[in-house]
Amino acid sequence: MSIPFIDLKAQYRAHQDRIQERIDRVLEHGQYIVGPEVAELEHKLAEWTGSKHCITVASGTEALLMSLMALEIGPGDEVITTPFTFVATAEVVVLAGATPVYVDIEPDTCNLDVRLLEAAITPKTKAIIPVSLYGQPADMDEINAIAARHGNIPVIEDAAQSFGATYGHKKSCNLSRIGCTSFFPSKPLGCYGDGGAIFTDDDALARALREIRVHGQSERYVHTRIGVGGRMDTLQCAIVLAKMERLDWEIAQRLEIGARYNEFMDSAGIRRVVQRPGRTSVFGQYTVFVEKRAELQAQLAKAGIPTAVHYPTPVNEQPAYRGLDAAQRHPTPVASAAAQQVMSLPMGADLSAETQKTVCDALLQLVAG
Ligand SMILES: Cc1ncc(COP(=O)(O)O)c(C=O)c1O
């Protein structure tokens, strides 16, 4: 029997009654766009993360793009980010007309290497987008401190994979000027389509983001700025509301499953992504470093165990992105090496200890053999 990479069906079954009830309510009231569930979800998410404002949006990508638009970033500006991320992080910089500048990653966490950040800042730097990769917050305190020293450069946390993670006593999404997350179905908090959210404590930014979300409209048919059609629909908000009822349990499960994987990898001598003290990862992905990856993946697939690669190519080595980054000022050899070795294993709050043991046993047999 094949193991799912992430068991969304089991998750649905656990939430089924609540979700159905919520969906029925939306279908009955009929406010499919900007229905009451949108404000209800925004209020709950702001409270949950400790942020002053939450603006739900059409996707994680839209959240990042709209953030750059609200900061009025455009041609001639540079935005610093990591090359080891899903393409959307850099894509939005290019869509905004700005230039991405890549800073290499740490070899053990795969997050942006803060020791290299300062050297990448120029007078043109208008934002920094660290990614909290695989569910673990990047070095946000150090990044914020460097940004503050250089004229308060806005920091946008790409928290698409890290909703629910903690950093000291704070939650991911609420660790810098702006936090952006995704509700893509496989994310730690997912909907059943596309969705995302932006978090900020800044009143002016929140106002701008709410206008940008509806075509730059400040009042009906008055367009005071350039915007997008960036709303998250009421049904998706209703689904996230239903799923929030089990969120704390799901996060606790993720931490437990991640810790069990860690223990196993350490005893088997398999190199894994490391978690820094003082912060928790929600293990958006559980990722190890392996040699001869393609071969190992094929053997695991034969044993019914799916794996994935996040990501096989750093963004700055992608065909469409080569040469777009400020004359490739900073080499990123650590990201290039990681891209050859990373492999993600089945993960999710509904992964049973028994199934996890099957994954680990198969991995050990293949790595040892
Ligand atoms: C790091 C990162 N940034 C941005 C995104 C984009 O989110 P979405 O798919 O909701 O547009 C993702 C989603 O895969 C992601 O993993």
The ligand as an ORCA input file, in Angstrom:
! r2SCAN-3c Opt
* xyz 0 1
  C       8.225     29.841      0.231
  C       6.974     30.062     -0.561
  N       6.666     31.300     -0.976
  C       5.558     31.564     -1.669
  C       4.673     30.559     -2.005
  C       3.482     30.897     -2.847
  O       2.268     30.575     -2.230
  P       0.968     30.259     -3.129
  O       1.167     28.924     -3.745
  O      -0.156     30.283     -2.141
  O       0.867     31.342     -4.136
  C       4.928     29.251     -1.589
  C       3.978     28.169     -1.920
  O       4.270     27.125     -2.358
  C       6.125     28.987     -0.859
  O       6.425     27.753     -0.461
*
